[in-house]
Amino acid sequence: MTPALPKIWCDEDDHTRYAHFADFNAWLDGEEGQAARIDYGVDALPQPSKALFAG
């Protein structure tokens, strides 16, 4: 019997669903999303949409 693989946080927090929101992610990471990035405190991050999605 093969032992079960350990769960990784990607499976548990569902962050793999990030790709389902491509339009929103592009908007938030682009110039038009700057005000929202500032409001949510993620403007200085390299990929603000991923940070906001991950919580």
Phi and psi restraints in degrees (range 20) as a CNS / XPLOR table:
assign (resid 1 and name C) (resid 2 and name N)
       (resid 2 and name CA) (resid 2 and name C) 1.0 -83.6 20.0 2
assign (resid 2 and name N) (resid 2 and name CA)
       (resid 2 and name C) (resid 3 and name N) 1.0 130.0 20.0 2
assign (resid 2 and name C) (resid 3 and name N)
       (resid 3 and name CA) (resid 3 and name C) 1.0 -66.6 20.0 2
assign (resid 3 and name N) (resid 3 and name CA)
       (resid 3 and name C) (resid 4 and name N) 1.0 147.7 20.0 2
assign (resid 3 and name C) (resid 4 and name N)
       (resid 4 and name CA) (resid 4 and name C) 1.0 -68.5 20.0 2
assign (resid 4 and name N) (resid 4 and name CA)
       (resid 4 and name C) (resid 5 and name N) 1.0 142.0 20.0 2
assign (resid 4 and name C) (resid 5 and name N)
       (resid 5 and name CA) (resid 5 and name C) 1.0 -72.8 20.0 2
assign (resid 5 and name N) (resid 5 and name CA)
       (resid 5 and name C) (resid 6 and name N) 1.0 144.0 20.0 2
assign (resid 5 and name C) (resid 6 and name N)
       (resid 6 and name CA) (resid 6 and name C) 1.0 -67.9 20.0 2
assign (resid 6 and name N) (resid 6 and name CA)
       (resid 6 and name C) (resid 7 and name N) 1.0 146.6 20.0 2
assign (resid 6 and name C) (resid 7 and name N)
       (resid 7 and name CA) (resid 7 and name C) 1.0 -73.9 20.0 2
assign (resid 7 and name N) (resid 7 and name CA)
       (resid 7 and name C) (resid 8 and name N) 1.0 143.3 20.0 2
assign (resid 7 and name C) (resid 8 and name N)
       (resid 8 and name CA) (resid 8 and name C) 1.0 -110.0 20.0 2
assign (resid 8 and name N) (resid 8 and name CA)
       (resid 8 and name C) (resid 9 and name N) 1.0 160.1 20.0 2
assign (resid 8 and name C) (resid 9 and name N)
       (resid 9 and name CA) (resid 9 and name C) 1.0 -63.4 20.0 2
assign (resid 9 and name N) (resid 9 and name CA)
       (resid 9 and name C) (resid 10 and name N) 1.0 -23.8 20.0 2
assign (resid 9 and name C) (resid 10 and name N)
       (resid 10 and name CA) (resid 10 and name C) 1.0 -60.3 20.0 2
assign (resid 10 and name N) (resid 10 and name CA)
       (resid 10 and name C) (resid 11 and name N) 1.0 -39.2 20.0 2
assign (resid 10 and name C) (resid 11 and name N)
       (resid 11 and name CA) (resid 11 and name C) 1.0 -73.8 20.0 2
assign (resid 11 and name N) (resid 11 and name CA)
       (resid 11 and name C) (resid 12 and name N) 1.0 -36.3 20.0 2
assign (resid 11 and name C) (resid 12 and name N)
       (resid 12 and name CA) (resid 12 and name C) 1.0 -78.3 20.0 2
assign (resid 12 and name N) (resid 12 and name CA)
       (resid 12 and name C) (resid 13 and name N) 1.0 -34.3 20.0 2
assign (resid 12 and name C) (resid 13 and name N)
       (resid 13 and name CA) (resid 13 and name C) 1.0 -99.4 20.0 2
assign (resid 13 and name N) (resid 13 and name CA)
       (resid 13 and name C) (resid 14 and name N) 1.0 -0.4 20.0 2
assign (resid 13 and name C) (resid 14 and name N)
       (resid 14 and name CA) (resid 14 and name C) 1.0 63.8 20.0 2
assign (resid 14 and name N) (resid 14 and name CA)
       (resid 14 and name C) (resid 15 and name N) 1.0 23.2 20.0 2
assign (resid 14 and name C) (resid 15 and name N)
       (resid 15 and name CA) (resid 15 and name C) 1.0 -69.5 20.0 2
assign (resid 15 and name N) (resid 15 and name CA)
       (resid 15 and name C) (resid 16 and name N) 1.0 -9.9 20.0 2
assign (resid 15 and name C) (resid 16 and name N)
       (resid 16 and name CA) (resid 16 and name C) 1.0 -66.9 20.0 2
assign (resid 16 and name N) (resid 16 and name CA)
       (resid 16 and name C) (resid 17 and name N) 1.0 -15.0 20.0 2
assign (resid 16 and name C) (resid 17 and name N)
       (resid 17 and name CA) (resid 17 and name C) 1.0 -77.1 20.0 2
assign (resid 17 and name N) (resid 17 and name CA)
       (resid 17 and name C) (resid 18 and name N) 1.0 -4.1 20.0 2
assign (resid 17 and name C) (resid 18 and name N)
       (resid 18 and name CA) (resid 18 and name C) 1.0 -50.4 20.0 2
assign (resid 18 and name N) (resid 18 and name CA)
       (resid 18 and name C) (resid 19 and name N) 1.0 -41.1 20.0 2
assign (resid 18 and name C) (resid 19 and name N)
       (resid 19 and name CA) (resid 19 and name C) 1.0 -65.0 20.0 2
assign (resid 19 and name N) (resid 19 and name CA)
       (resid 19 and name C) (resid 20 and name N) 1.0 -18.0 20.0 2
assign (resid 19 and name C) (resid 20 and name N)
       (resid 20 and name CA) (resid 20 and name C) 1.0 -72.6 20.0 2
assign (resid 20 and name N) (resid 20 and name CA)
       (resid 20 and name C) (resid 21 and name N) 1.0 -10.5 20.0 2
assign (resid 20 and name C) (resid 21 and name N)
       (resid 21 and name CA) (resid 21 and name C) 1.0 -117.1 20.0 2
assign (resid 21 and name N) (resid 21 and name CA)
       (resid 21 and name C) (resid 22 and name N) 1.0 43.3 20.0 2
assign (resid 21 and name C) (resid 22 and name N)
       (resid 22 and name CA) (resid 22 and name C) 1.0 -56.9 20.0 2
assign (resid 22 and name N) (resid 22 and name CA)
       (resid 22 and name C) (resid 23 and name N) 1.0 -43.0 20.0 2
assign (resid 22 and name C) (resid 23 and name N)
       (resid 23 and name CA) (resid 23 and name C) 1.0 -63.9 20.0 2
assign (resid 23 and name N) (resid 23 and name CA)
       (resid 23 and name C) (resid 24 and name N) 1.0 -45.9 20.0 2
assign (resid 23 and name C) (resid 24 and name N)
       (resid 24 and name CA) (resid 24 and name C) 1.0 -63.6 20.0 2
assign (resid 24 and name N) (resid 24 and name CA)
       (resid 24 and name C) (resid 25 and name N) 1.0 -43.7 20.0 2
assign (resid 24 and name C) (resid 25 and name N)
       (resid 25 and name CA) (resid 25 and name C) 1.0 -61.6 20.0 2
assign (resid 25 and name N) (resid 25 and name CA)
       (resid 25 and name C) (resid 26 and name N) 1.0 -43.0 20.0 2
assign (resid 25 and name C) (resid 26 and name N)
       (resid 26 and name CA) (resid 26 and name C) 1.0 -64.2 20.0 2
assign (resid 26 and name N) (resid 26 and name CA)
       (resid 26 and name C) (resid 27 and name N) 1.0 -41.1 20.0 2
assign (resid 26 and name C) (resid 27 and name N)
       (resid 27 and name CA) (resid 27 and name C) 1.0 -63.0 20.0 2
assign (resid 27 and name N) (resid 27 and name CA)
       (resid 27 and name C) (resid 28 and name N) 1.0 -49.7 20.0 2
assign (resid 27 and name C) (resid 28 and name N)
       (resid 28 and name CA) (resid 28 and name C) 1.0 -63.4 20.0 2
assign (resid 28 and name N) (resid 28 and name CA)
       (resid 28 and name C) (resid 29 and name N) 1.0 -39.0 20.0 2
assign (resid 28 and name C) (resid 29 and name N)
       (resid 29 and name CA) (resid 29 and name C) 1.0 -78.7 20.0 2
assign (resid 29 and name N) (resid 29 and name CA)
       (resid 29 and name C) (resid 30 and name N) 1.0 -15.1 20.0 2
assign (resid 29 and name C) (resid 30 and name N)
       (resid 30 and name CA) (resid 30 and name C) 1.0 -88.7 20.0 2
assign (resid 30 and name N) (resid 30 and name CA)
       (resid 30 and name C) (resid 31 and name N) 1.0 -176.3 20.0 2
assign (resid 30 and name C) (resid 31 and name N)
       (resid 31 and name CA) (resid 31 and name C) 1.0 -61.3 20.0 2
assign (resid 31 and name N) (resid 31 and name CA)
       (resid 31 and name C) (resid 32 and name N) 1.0 -37.9 20.0 2
assign (resid 31 and name C) (resid 32 and name N)
       (resid 32 and name CA) (resid 32 and name C) 1.0 -66.2 20.0 2
assign (resid 32 and name N) (resid 32 and name CA)
       (resid 32 and name C) (resid 33 and name N) 1.0 -22.6 20.0 2
assign (resid 32 and name C) (resid 33 and name N)
       (resid 33 and name CA) (resid 33 and name C) 1.0 -92.8 20.0 2
assign (resid 33 and name N) (resid 33 and name CA)
       (resid 33 and name C) (resid 34 and name N) 1.0 5.1 20.0 2
assign (resid 33 and name C) (resid 34 and name N)
       (resid 34 and name CA) (resid 34 and name C) 1.0 -59.4 20.0 2
assign (resid 34 and name N) (resid 34 and name CA)
       (resid 34 and name C) (resid 35 and name N) 1.0 -43.5 20.0 2
assign (resid 34 and name C) (resid 35 and name N)
       (resid 35 and name CA) (resid 35 and name C) 1.0 -60.9 20.0 2
assign (resid 35 and name N) (resid 35 and name CA)
       (resid 35 and name C) (resid 36 and name N) 1.0 -41.6 20.0 2
assign (resid 35 and name C) (resid 36 and name N)
       (resid 36 and name CA) (resid 36 and name C) 1.0 -66.5 20.0 2
assign (resid 36 and name N) (resid 36 and name CA)
       (resid 36 and name C) (resid 37 and name N) 1.0 -40.4 20.0 2
assign (resid 36 and name C) (resid 37 and name N)
       (resid 37 and name CA) (resid 37 and name C) 1.0 -61.4 20.0 2
assign (resid 37 and name N) (resid 37 and name CA)
       (resid 37 and name C) (resid 38 and name N) 1.0 -41.0 20.0 2
assign (resid 37 and name C) (resid 38 and name N)
       (resid 38 and name CA) (resid 38 and name C) 1.0 -66.0 20.0 2
assign (resid 38 and name N) (resid 38 and name CA)
       (resid 38 and name C) (resid 39 and name N) 1.0 -45.2 20.0 2
assign (resid 38 and name C) (resid 39 and name N)
       (resid 39 and name CA) (resid 39 and name C) 1.0 -57.9 20.0 2
assign (resid 39 and name N) (resid 39 and name CA)
       (resid 39 and name C) (resid 40 and name N) 1.0 -37.9 20.0 2
assign (resid 39 and name C) (resid 40 and name N)
       (resid 40 and name CA) (resid 40 and name C) 1.0 -94.3 20.0 2
assign (resid 40 and name N) (resid 40 and name CA)
       (resid 40 and name C) (resid 41 and name N) 1.0 2.1 20.0 2
assign (resid 40 and name C) (resid 41 and name N)
       (resid 41 and name CA) (resid 41 and name C) 1.0 71.0 20.0 2
assign (resid 41 and name N) (resid 41 and name CA)
       (resid 41 and name C) (resid 42 and name N) 1.0 28.0 20.0 2
assign (resid 41 and name C) (resid 42 and name N)
       (resid 42 and name CA) (resid 42 and name C) 1.0 -117.6 20.0 2
assign (resid 42 and name N) (resid 42 and name CA)
       (resid 42 and name C) (resid 43 and name N) 1.0 11.8 20.0 2
assign (resid 42 and name C) (resid 43 and name N)
       (resid 43 and name CA) (resid 43 and name C) 1.0 -65.3 20.0 2
assign (resid 43 and name N) (resid 43 and name CA)
       (resid 43 and name C) (resid 44 and name N) 1.0 -32.5 20.0 2
assign (resid 43 and name C) (resid 44 and name N)
       (resid 44 and name CA) (resid 44 and name C) 1.0 -83.4 20.0 2
assign (resid 44 and name N) (resid 44 and name CA)
       (resid 44 and name C) (resid 45 and name N) 1.0 -4.8 20.0 2
assign (resid 44 and name C) (resid 45 and name N)
       (resid 45 and name CA) (resid 45 and name C) 1.0 -82.7 20.0 2
assign (resid 45 and name N) (resid 45 and name CA)
       (resid 45 and name C) (resid 46 and name N) 1.0 151.4 20.0 2
assign (resid 45 and name C) (resid 46 and name N)
       (resid 46 and name CA) (resid 46 and name C) 1.0 -66.1 20.0 2
assign (resid 46 and name N) (resid 46 and name CA)
       (resid 46 and name C) (resid 47 and name N) 1.0 -32.8 20.0 2
assign (resid 46 and name C) (resid 47 and name N)
       (resid 47 and name CA) (resid 47 and name C) 1.0 -133.4 20.0 2
assign (resid 47 and name N) (resid 47 and name CA)
       (resid 47 and name C) (resid 48 and name N) 1.0 79.1 20.0 2
assign (resid 47 and name C) (resid 48 and name N)
       (resid 48 and name CA) (resid 48 and name C) 1.0 -57.7 20.0 2
assign (resid 48 and name N) (resid 48 and name CA)
       (resid 48 and name C) (resid 49 and name N) 1.0 -36.5 20.0 2
assign (resid 48 and name C) (resid 49 and name N)
       (resid 49 and name CA) (resid 49 and name C) 1.0 -64.4 20.0 2
assign (resid 49 and name N) (resid 49 and name CA)
       (resid 49 and name C) (resid 50 and name N) 1.0 -36.7 20.0 2
assign (resid 49 and name C) (resid 50 and name N)
       (resid 50 and name CA) (resid 50 and name C) 1.0 -67.6 20.0 2
assign (resid 50 and name N) (resid 50 and name CA)
       (resid 50 and name C) (resid 51 and name N) 1.0 -39.8 20.0 2
assign (resid 50 and name C) (resid 51 and name N)
       (resid 51 and name CA) (resid 51 and name C) 1.0 -64.7 20.0 2
assign (resid 51 and name N) (resid 51 and name CA)
       (resid 51 and name C) (resid 52 and name N) 1.0 -43.2 20.0 2
assign (resid 51 and name C) (resid 52 and name N)
       (resid 52 and name CA) (resid 52 and name C) 1.0 -66.4 20.0 2
assign (resid 52 and name N) (resid 52 and name CA)
       (resid 52 and name C) (resid 53 and name N) 1.0 -40.4 20.0 2
assign (resid 52 and name C) (resid 53 and name N)
       (resid 53 and name CA) (resid 53 and name C) 1.0 -65.9 20.0 2
assign (resid 53 and name N) (resid 53 and name CA)
       (resid 53 and name C) (resid 54 and name N) 1.0 -40.7 20.0 2
assign (resid 53 and name C) (resid 54 and name N)
       (resid 54 and name CA) (resid 54 and name C) 1.0 -72.5 20.0 2
assign (resid 54 and name N) (resid 54 and name CA)
       (resid 54 and name C) (resid 55 and name N) 1.0 -21.9 20.0 2
